[in-house]
């Protein structure tokens, strides 16, 4: 198989075929993701919590993201590698361009991901115009938990839902190539996925998005503390890491994961 690209994911959306994504932080796990058929390896700033033991993603630095992205890229021959721009590394369009350049040149990322809605339109447009592939992120924004008061489902009232739909359309119009929706009602995720021509990846957003992503350590049941309700322990079902990854990919493609118990109304 050839490497997954933006064009690959667009074709899957157009064909109505779902695809699986997972976070990855090192070459060994990245290689296993690649072999299981995961389409997207996301080097998430979630590494601050699952690897470093922090209570949020905020402390993660750009240098740390570059290091882990480089490791993951070494392990992936097929999966698209997307890397998070960490907290306050893209406060201005100019800073975002510099940070994205480092993630791509030094880390080998094929795309960068950033959080935020309408306030990020100018930044997304500036990146896209300069050839930087962008994945936008709406809904629950982990980098903003100190502002929003914790990890809560977003977009439940009609006003918030309409604002999120507007933000999603604005991200696409600005040049975003992908969109992640985190912890939102599944009906809203369906509306946004149907309204956009770019692929939409859900996490805690129901089964009607084009793709699904989970934190690797959550779906293997090795995250310390309580596992998010929208995740599932695939390792306990299968008995091996490799089999757990394959099961996840198969269930995402079949549309059986996430199930009702992993979704919000």
C-alpha positions in Angstrom: 0.0 0.0 0.0 1.1 3.6 -0.7 1.1 6.2 2.0 -2.2 7.7 3.0 -2.7 11.3 1.8 -5.3 14.0 2.0 -6.6 12.7 -1.3 -6.9 9.2 0.1 -9.1 10.4 3.0 -11.3 12.6 0.7 -11.9 9.5 -1.6 -12.9 7.5 1.5 -15.4 10.2 2.5 -16.8 10.4 -1.0 -17.2 6.6 -1.1 -18.8 6.5 2.4 -16.0 4.4 3.7 -15.0 5.0 7.3 -11.4 5.1 8.4 -9.6 4.7 11.7 -7.1 7.0 13.4 -5.1 6.6 16.7 -2.7 8.6 18.6 0.9 7.4 18.6 4.0 8.7 20.4 6.9 6.3 19.4 8.2 4.2 16.5 7.3 0.8 18.0 3.6 1.6 18.5 3.5 3.5 15.2 4.7 0.4 13.3 2.0 -1.6 14.9 -0.6 1.0 13.9 0.7 0.9 10.4 0.5 -2.9 10.2 -3.1 -2.9 11.6 -4.5 -0.6 8.8 -4.8 2.6 10.8 -5.1 5.4 8.3 -4.0 8.3 10.5 -1.4 8.3 13.2 -1.9 11.4 15.3 1.0 12.6 17.4 -1.2 14.1 20.1 -0.2 16.5 22.8 -2.1 14.0 24.9 1.4 12.7 25.5 1.6 15.2 28.3 -1.0 13.2 30.2 -0.4 9.6 29.1 3.4 9.7 28.9 4.5 12.5 31.1 1.9 12.2 33.9 0.7 15.8 33.6 -2.9 16.7 34.4 -3.5 18.5 31.1 -1.9 18.9 27.7 -0.8 22.5 28.5 2.8 21.9 29.6 3.8 20.1 26.4 6.4 22.0 24.4 7.0 22.3 20.7 10.4 20.6 21.0 8.7 17.6 22.7 6.1 17.4 19.9 8.9 17.5 17.3 10.8 14.7 19.0 7.8 12.4 19.2 6.6 13.2 15.7 10.0 12.2 14.4 9.8 8.9 16.2 6.3 8.2 14.9 7.2 9.1 11.3 10.0 6.5 11.5 7.5 3.8 12.3 4.9 4.7 9.8 5.3 3.7 6.1 1.6 4.0 5.2 -0.4 5.9 7.8 -0.6 9.7 7.5 1.3 11.4 10.3 -0.5 14.4 11.9 1.1 16.4 14.7 -0.6 18.7 17.3 0.6 22.2 17.6 1.0 22.5 21.4 -0.5 25.2 23.6 0.5 28.8 22.7 2.8 27.7 19.8 0.3 29.2 17.3 -0.9 32.4 19.1 -0.4 34.4 15.9 -0.3 33.4 12.3 3.4 34.1 12.1 4.1 31.9 15.2 1.9 29.2 13.8 3.8 29.2 10.5 7.1 28.9 12.3 5.9 26.1 14.6 4.3 24.2 11.7 7.5 24.6 9.7 9.5 23.0 12.5 7.0 20.1 13.0 7.1 19.3 9.3 10.8 19.9 8.6 12.3 18.5 11.8 9.5 16.1 12.8 8.4 14.9 9.5 4.7 15.7 10.1 2.5 15.6 7.0 -0.2 17.8 8.6 -0.5 19.9 11.7 -3.5 20.1 14.0 -4.7 23.2 15.9 -7.6 23.9 18.3 -10.2 26.7 18.0 -13.0 28.1 15.9 -13.5 31.4 14.3 -10.6 33.0 16.1 -8.3 30.7 14.2 -9.6 31.4 10.7 -6.8 33.9 9.8 -4.2 31.4 11.0 -5.7 28.5 9.1 -5.9 30.6 6.0 -2.2 31.8 6.3 -1.0 28.2 6.8 -3.1 26.8 3.9 -2.0 29.5 1.5 1.6 28.6 2.2 1.1 24.9 1.6 0.8 23.7 5.1 -2.0 21.0 5.5 -4.2 21.8 8.5 -6.5 19.7 10.7 -8.9 21.9 12.7 -10.2 20.8 16.1 -13.6 21.8 17.5 -15.8 20.8 20.4 -13.9 20.0 23.6 -10.6 21.7 23.3 -8.1 20.1 25.7 -5.7 23.0 25.6 -8.5 25.3 26.9 -9.7 23.2 29.9 -8.5 25.8 32.4 -10.7 28.4 30.6 -13.7 26.2 30.1 -13.7 24.5 33.5 -12.9 21.0 32.7 -13.6 18.1 30.3 -17.3 18.5 29.3 -19.5 17.7 26.4 -19.8 20.8 24.1 -22.5 22.0 21.7 -25.5 20.7 23.6 -27.7 23.8 23.4 -28.9 25.1 20.1 -26.9 28.3 20.1 -23.6 26.5 20.8 -24.5 23.9 18.2 -25.1 26.5 15.5 -21.9 28.3 16.4 -19.9 25.1 16.1 -21.4 24.4 12.7 -20.5 27.9 11.6 -17.0 27.4 12.9 -16.6 24.2 11.0 -17.7 25.7 7.7 -15.4 28.7 8.4 -12.5 26.3 8.9 -13.2 24.5 5.7 -13.5 27.8 3.8 -10.2 29.0 5.3 -8.4 25.9 3.9 -8.5 23.2 6.6 -8.1 19.8 5.1 -9.5 17.8 8.0 -11.6 18.4 11.1 -11.6 16.7 14.5 -14.8 16.9 16.6 -14.4 16.0 20.2 -17.1 15.3 22.8 -20.1 16.7 21.1 -23.7 15.3 20.6 -23.8 12.7 17.8 -26.6 14.5 16.0 -24.5 17.7 15.8 -21.5 15.6 14.6 -23.7 14.1 11.9 -24.8 17.6 10.7 -21.3 18.9 10.6 -20.0 15.8 8.7 -22.7 16.1 6.1 -22.2 19.8 5.7 -18.5 19.6 5.0 -16.7 18.3 2.0 -13.5 17.7 4.0 -13.3 14.5 6.1 -14.4 14.7 9.7 -12.9 12.6 12.5 -14.8 12.1 15.7 -13.8 11.3 19.2 -16.7 11.0 21.5 -18.9 12.4 18.7 -20.9 9.3 17.6 -20.6 7.0 14.7 -21.7 9.2 11.8 -18.3 11.0 11.2 -16.1 9.9 8.4 -13.4 8.6 10.7 -12.7 7.9 14.4 -9.8 8.6 16.6 -8.9 7.4 20.1 -6.0 7.9 22.5 -3.9 4.7 22.1 -3.5 4.2 25.8 -7.2 4.5 26.4 -8.2 1.9 23.9 -5.5 -0.5 25.2 -6.8 0.1 28.8 -3.4 1.2 30.1 -4.2 4.8 30.9 -3.9 5.6 34.6 -7.2 6.7 36.2 -10.6 6.5 34.7 -10.9 5.7 30.9 -13.1 8.2 29.0 -16.7 6.9 28.5 -16.4 7.3 24.7 -13.5 4.9 24.6 -13.3 1.1 24.9 -10.7 -1.4 26.1 -10.0 -3.4 23.0 -7.0 -5.1 24.6 -9.2 -6.9 27.2 -11.4 -8.2 24.3 -8.5 -9.6 22.3 -5.6 -10.4 24.5 -2.8 -8.8 22.4 -1.9 -5.3 21.3 -1.8 -6.3 17.7 -5.2 -8.0 17.8 -6.6 -5.0 19.7 -5.5 -2.6 17.0 -6.9 -4.8 14.2 -10.2 -5.1 16.1 -10.5 -1.4 16.5 -9.8 -0.7 12.8 -12.3 -3.4 11.7 -15.0 -2.1 14.0 -14.5 1.5 12.9 -14.7 0.5 9.3 -17.8 -1.5 9.9 -19.5 1.3 11.8 -19.9 -0.8 15.0 -17.6 1.4 17.0 -18.4 3.8 18.5 -21.7 2.2 19.8 -24.5 4.0 21.6 -22.7 3.7 24.9 -19.7 5.6 23.6 -21.8 8.5 22.3 -23.6 11.6 23.7 -27.1 12.9 22.9 
